[in-house]
Amino acid sequence: MILLPLGAEIMVRGAVAISERMGVSPLVVGLTVVAFGTSLPELFVSLRAALSGSEGIAIGNVVGSNIANILLILGVAATLSPIAVKKGQYVSDGTIMCGVTLLFIPLALSGAVVRWQGAAMVVLLVAYLVWSYWREKRGEGPGVADEVAEMEGLAGKSWGVIIAATVGGLIGVMVGAELLVSGAVSIARAFGVSEEVIGLTMVAFGTSLPELATAVAAAMKRQAELAVGNILGSNVFNILAILGITSMVTPLPISPGVVEFNMWIMVISALILMPLFLFGIRMGRAFGVTFVAGYLAFIVFVAHSSGAVAAS
């Protein structure tokens, strides 16, 4: 859990420095290098899990991360600093996030995500990136230049330092993914719970640490509303990029347990944000505490249910 966010941030800082040295615009860097780089923990963990035959961890990671992003991370941010979203500010981004989340329902009900479906999700991801680029060019997006500016710590360093940071960070993410997946499988076997449960809880929390750190930092600066855009984009990437790329490498079977309960929590968590965006409802500390309590209740329910199944 420590190596994943640490390695991802170091690698992104190195990749941003390389891109800027090559003359790539901050807008393109923000929409590609930063966006993909911050999603590396989820991608590497899901790929490692799927390739080792632990597809349940891969699916649980995506579903659990999306739930954690909204209920836990947004809840923590609102608890630390109330979030004032302007009326209609995130309606477009929220609609896309909800649409992508709803797209998961027929995939899950079919029992598996196969390669052609993964390829279709990657195509949708490219379309999403093109749309985001067009919005940013028109000045209608959330402003990715600010995210790029926060990752420019290596801009003045030598090529050797930049390349070493990039490669070292990538290795850190790979090793972290290996350790987290192997540890998660061992814990699942030791306690007699399903891999989906471990993916939904421990693994999802571990891969969501970069988003949590970003949200806490924004809240401490009294800019908690900046966390909203990051969370919406992360949820879109988790389904289109992480699930899409992983299922292109190897088909992902989905157990009934994911469909019966957890998927609907992910969908409800996404849809509950839309009234806030449509009407510009202020997310105060009461909202934040309620969201965090909801996440804790979800974890307790999942843990209790898995314990009951294991006991039976």
C-alpha positions as CSV (number, residue, x, y, z in Angstrom):
1,M,0.0,0.0,0.0
2,I,2.9,2.3,0.6
3,L,4.8,1.5,-2.6
4,L,1.7,2.0,-4.8
5,P,1.0,5.7,-4.2
6,L,4.6,6.6,-3.7
7,G,5.8,4.9,-6.8
8,A,2.9,6.3,-8.9
9,E,3.6,9.9,-7.8
10,I,7.4,9.6,-8.5
11,M,6.7,8.1,-11.9
12,V,4.2,10.7,-12.8
13,R,6.5,13.5,-11.8
14,G,9.3,12.0,-14.0
15,A,6.9,11.4,-16.9
16,V,5.6,15.0,-16.7
17,A,9.2,16.3,-16.7
18,I,10.0,14.2,-19.8
19,S,6.9,15.3,-21.6
20,E,7.6,19.0,-21.0
21,R,11.2,18.6,-22.1
22,M,9.8,17.1,-25.4
23,G,7.5,20.1,-25.8
24,V,4.2,18.5,-25.1
25,S,1.5,21.0,-24.0
26,P,0.4,21.0,-20.3
27,L,-3.1,20.2,-21.5
28,V,-2.1,17.0,-23.3
29,V,0.2,16.1,-20.4
30,G,-2.7,16.5,-17.9
31,L,-5.2,14.5,-19.9
32,T,-2.8,11.6,-20.6
33,V,0.4,11.4,-18.5
34,V,-1.1,12.6,-15.2
35,A,-4.5,10.9,-15.7
36,F,-3.0,7.5,-16.6
37,G,-0.2,7.8,-14.1
38,T,-2.4,8.3,-11.1
39,S,-4.5,5.3,-12.2
40,L,-1.4,3.0,-12.4
41,P,-2.0,1.4,-9.0
42,E,-5.5,0.2,-10.0
43,L,-4.2,-0.9,-13.4
44,F,-1.2,-2.9,-12.2
45,V,-3.1,-4.5,-9.3
46,S,-6.0,-5.5,-11.6
47,L,-3.7,-6.9,-14.3
48,R,-1.5,-8.7,-11.8
49,A,-4.6,-10.2,-10.1
50,A,-6.3,-11.3,-13.4
51,L,-3.1,-12.8,-14.8
52,S,-2.6,-14.8,-11.7
53,G,-6.1,-16.3,-11.8
54,S,-7.5,-14.0,-9.1
55,E,-10.1,-12.2,-11.3
56,G,-12.3,-11.6,-8.3
57,I,-9.6,-9.2,-6.9
58,A,-9.5,-7.3,-10.2
59,I,-13.3,-6.9,-10.4
60,G,-13.5,-6.1,-6.6
61,N,-10.8,-3.5,-7.0
62,V,-12.7,-1.5,-9.7
63,V,-16.0,-1.7,-7.9
64,G,-14.6,-1.0,-4.5
65,S,-12.4,1.9,-5.7
66,N,-15.4,3.6,-7.3
67,I,-17.4,3.2,-4.1
68,A,-14.4,4.5,-1.9
69,N,-13.8,7.4,-4.2
70,I,-17.3,8.8,-3.6
71,L,-18.3,7.7,-0.1
72,L,-14.9,7.7,1.6
73,I,-12.7,10.2,-0.3
74,L,-15.3,12.8,-1.1
75,G,-16.8,12.3,2.4
76,V,-13.4,12.9,4.0
77,A,-12.8,16.0,1.9
78,A,-16.2,17.4,2.8
79,T,-15.7,16.7,6.5
80,L,-12.4,18.6,6.5
81,S,-13.7,21.5,4.4
82,P,-17.2,22.0,3.1
83,I,-17.5,21.6,-0.7
84,A,-19.4,24.4,-2.5
85,V,-20.2,23.3,-6.1
86,K,-21.7,25.8,-8.4
87,K,-25.1,24.9,-9.9
88,G,-24.5,22.9,-13.1
89,Q,-20.7,23.0,-12.7
90,Y,-20.1,19.2,-12.9
91,V,-23.2,18.1,-14.6
92,S,-21.4,17.1,-17.8
93,D,-18.7,15.2,-16.0
94,G,-21.2,13.7,-13.6
95,T,-23.4,12.5,-16.4
96,I,-20.6,10.8,-18.1
97,M,-19.4,9.2,-14.9
98,C,-23.0,7.9,-14.2
99,G,-23.3,6.7,-17.8
100,V,-20.1,4.7,-17.6
101,T,-21.1,3.3,-14.2
102,L,-24.5,2.2,-15.6
103,L,-22.6,0.6,-18.5
104,F,-21.1,-1.8,-16.0
105,I,-24.6,-3.3,-15.2
106,P,-25.2,-5.3,-18.4
107,L,-21.5,-6.4,-18.4
108,A,-21.9,-7.7,-14.8
109,L,-25.2,-9.3,-15.5
110,S,-23.8,-11.2,-18.5
111,G,-21.4,-13.0,-16.1
112,A,-18.1,-11.9,-17.7
113,V,-16.3,-9.0,-19.4
114,V,-14.7,-10.4,-22.6
115,R,-12.0,-9.0,-24.8
116,W,-14.2,-7.3,-27.4
117,Q,-16.1,-5.5,-24.6
118,G,-12.8,-4.4,-23.1
119,A,-11.8,-3.1,-26.5
120,A,-15.1,-1.2,-26.8
121,M,-14.4,0.4,-23.4
122,V,-11.0,1.5,-24.5
123,V,-12.5,3.1,-27.6
124,L,-14.9,5.0,-25.3
125,L,-12.0,6.1,-23.2
126,V,-10.3,7.6,-26.2
127,A,-13.5,9.4,-27.1
128,Y,-13.7,10.7,-23.5
129,L,-10.1,12.0,-23.7
130,V,-10.8,13.7,-27.0
131,W,-14.0,15.3,-25.5
132,S,-12.0,16.4,-22.4
133,Y,-9.3,18.0,-24.6
134,W,-12.0,19.9,-26.6
135,R,-13.6,21.2,-23.4
136,E,-10.3,22.3,-21.9
137,K,-9.4,24.1,-25.1
138,R,-12.7,26.0,-24.8
139,G,-12.0,26.7,-21.2
140,E,-15.0,24.7,-20.0
141,G,-13.2,21.9,-18.2
142,P,-12.1,21.7,-14.6
143,G,-8.6,22.9,-15.5
144,V,-6.0,20.2,-15.7
145,A,-3.1,22.7,-15.9
146,D,-3.3,23.0,-12.1
147,E,-2.8,19.3,-11.7
148,V,0.2,19.4,-14.0
149,A,1.8,22.3,-12.1
150,E,1.6,20.2,-8.9
151,M,3.7,17.5,-10.6
152,E,6.5,19.7,-12.0
153,G,8.9,19.1,-9.1
154,L,11.5,17.5,-11.4
155,A,11.3,20.0,-14.2
156,G,14.7,21.6,-13.4
157,K,16.5,18.3,-12.8
158,S,19.0,16.5,-15.1
159,W,17.9,13.9,-17.6
160,G,19.5,11.2,-15.4
161,V,17.5,12.1,-12.4
162,I,14.3,12.4,-14.4
163,I,14.7,9.0,-16.1
164,A,15.8,7.4,-12.8
165,A,12.7,8.7,-11.1
166,T,10.4,7.6,-13.9
167,V,11.8,4.1,-14.0
168,G,12.1,3.8,-10.2
169,G,8.6,4.9,-9.7
170,L,7.3,2.4,-12.3
171,I,9.2,-0.4,-10.6
172,G,7.8,0.7,-7.2
173,V,4.2,0.4,-8.6
174,M,5.0,-3.0,-10.1
175,V,6.5,-4.3,-6.9
176,G,3.7,-2.8,-4.8
177,A,1.1,-4.4,-7.0
178,E,2.8,-7.8,-6.7
179,L,3.0,-7.5,-2.9
180,L,-0.5,-6.3,-2.5
181,V,-2.1,-9.0,-4.7
182,S,-0.1,-11.8,-3.2
183,G,-0.8,-10.5,0.3
184,A,-4.5,-10.1,-0.5
185,V,-4.8,-13.7,-1.8
186,S,-3.0,-15.0,1.3
187,I,-5.3,-13.1,3.6
188,A,-8.4,-14.3,1.7
189,R,-7.3,-17.9,2.0
190,A,-6.3,-17.6,5.7
191,F,-9.6,-16.1,6.7
192,G,-11.7,-18.1,4.3
193,V,-13.3,-15.2,2.5
194,S,-13.7,-14.6,-1.2
195,E,-11.1,-12.7,-3.2
196,E,-13.9,-10.3,-4.3
197,V,-14.3,-9.2,-0.7
198,I,-10.6,-8.6,-0.3
199,G,-10.6,-6.7,-3.6
200,L,-13.6,-4.6,-2.5
201,T,-12.1,-3.6,0.8
202,M,-8.4,-3.8,1.4
203,V,-7.1,-3.7,-2.2
204,A,-9.6,-1.0,-3.2
205,F,-8.6,1.1,-0.3
206,G,-4.9,0.6,-1.1
207,T,-5.2,1.6,-4.7
208,S,-7.4,4.6,-3.8
209,L,-4.7,6.1,-1.6
210,P,-3.4,8.6,-4.3
211,E,-6.9,10.1,-4.7
212,L,-7.4,10.2,-0.9
213,A,-4.1,12.1,-0.5
214,T,-5.0,14.5,-3.2
215,A,-8.4,15.1,-1.7
216,V,-7.0,15.7,1.8
217,A,-4.4,18.1,0.4
218,A,-7.1,20.1,-1.4
219,A,-9.3,20.2,1.7
220,M,-6.5,21.4,3.8
221,K,-6.0,24.3,1.4
222,R,-9.8,25.1,1.7
223,Q,-10.2,23.9,-2.0
224,A,-12.0,20.7,-1.4
225,E,-14.2,21.3,-4.5
226,L,-11.1,20.4,-6.6
227,A,-11.4,16.9,-5.3
228,V,-14.7,16.5,-7.1
229,G,-13.3,16.6,-10.6
230,N,-10.5,14.2,-9.7
231,I,-13.0,11.7,-8.3
232,L,-15.3,11.8,-11.3
233,G,-12.4,11.3,-13.7
234,S,-11.0,8.5,-11.6
235,N,-14.3,6.6,-11.6
236,V,-14.5,6.9,-15.4
237,F,-10.9,5.7,-15.8
238,N,-11.5,2.8,-13.4
239,I,-14.2,1.3,-15.6
240,L,-13.1,2.3,-19.1
241,A,-9.3,2.0,-18.7
242,I,-8.7,-0.4,-15.8
243,L,-11.5,-2.8,-16.6
244,G,-11.2,-2.3,-20.3
245,I,-7.5,-2.9,-20.6
246,T,-7.5,-5.8,-18.1
247,S,-10.3,-7.6,-19.9
248,M,-8.5,-7.2,-23.2
249,V,-5.6,-9.0,-21.7
250,T,-7.7,-11.8,-20.2
251,P,-11.5,-12.2,-19.9
252,L,-12.9,-11.4,-16.5
253,P,-15.6,-13.6,-15.0
254,I,-17.9,-11.7,-12.6
255,S,-19.3,-13.6,-9.6
256,P,-23.0,-13.3,-8.6
257,G,-21.8,-11.7,-5.3
258,V,-20.6,-8.6,-7.1
259,V,-23.9,-8.3,-9.0
260,E,-26.2,-9.0,-6.1
261,F,-25.2,-6.1,-3.9
262,N,-21.9,-4.4,-4.4
263,M,-22.5,-3.3,-8.0
264,W,-25.8,-1.5,-6.9
265,I,-23.9,0.3,-4.1
266,M,-21.5,1.6,-6.8
267,V,-24.4,2.7,-9.0
268,I,-26.3,4.4,-6.1
269,S,-23.1,6.2,-5.0
270,A,-22.7,7.6,-8.5
271,L,-26.3,8.6,-9.0
272,I,-26.6,10.3,-5.6
273,L,-24.1,13.0,-6.7
274,M,-26.2,14.2,-9.6
275,P,-28.8,16.2,-7.5
276,L,-25.8,18.0,-5.9
277,F,-24.5,19.0,-9.3
278,L,-27.8,19.9,-10.8
279,F,-29.0,22.2,-8.0
280,G,-25.6,23.3,-6.6
281,I,-26.2,21.8,-3.1
282,R,-23.4,22.6,-0.7
283,M,-21.7,19.6,0.7
284,G,-21.1,20.5,4.4
285,R,-19.6,18.5,7.1
286,A,-22.9,16.7,7.8
287,F,-22.8,15.4,4.2
288,G,-19.2,14.4,4.6
289,V,-19.8,12.5,7.9
290,T,-22.8,10.8,6.4
291,F,-20.8,9.6,3.3
292,V,-18.0,8.3,5.5
293,A,-20.4,6.5,7.8
294,G,-22.1,5.0,4.7
295,Y,-18.7,3.7,3.5
296,L,-17.9,2.2,6.9
297,A,-21.3,0.6,7.0
298,F,-20.6,-0.9,3.5
299,I,-17.3,-2.3,4.7
300,V,-18.9,-3.8,7.9
301,F,-21.7,-5.3,5.9
302,V,-19.3,-6.9,3.3
303,A,-17.1,-8.2,6.1
304,H,-20.0,-9.6,8.1
305,S,-21.6,-11.2,5.0
306,S,-18.3,-12.9,4.0
307,G,-17.8,-14.1,7.6
308,A,-21.3,-15.6,7.6
309,V,-20.6,-17.3,4.3
310,A,-17.3,-18.6,5.5
311,A,-18.9,-20.0,8.7
312,S,-21.6,-21.8,6.8
